[in-house]
Amino acid sequence: MLLACPVGEKSARYAALLTRMGHPDVRSLAGGIVAWRDAGAPLVRE
């Protein structure tokens, strides 16, 4: 499961929480959506 938020702070906290709860494969997008956008990765808004 990949979690993402604007800057990666909240998603990192929730990923850690879910991992502690026993979910085996949880990740947070480092730097969040802002870093993704700044790296030139595609964004789709619907």
Stockholm file with secondary structure:
# STOCKHOLM 1.0

chainA/1-46         MLLACPVGEKSARYAALLTRMGHPDVRSLAGGIVAWRDAGAPLVRE
#=GR chainA/1-46 SS CEECCSSSHHHHHHHHHHHHTTCSSCEECTTHHHHHHHTTCCCCCC
#=GC SS_cons        CEECCSSSHHHHHHHHHHHHTTCSSCEECTTHHHHHHHTTCCCCCC
//
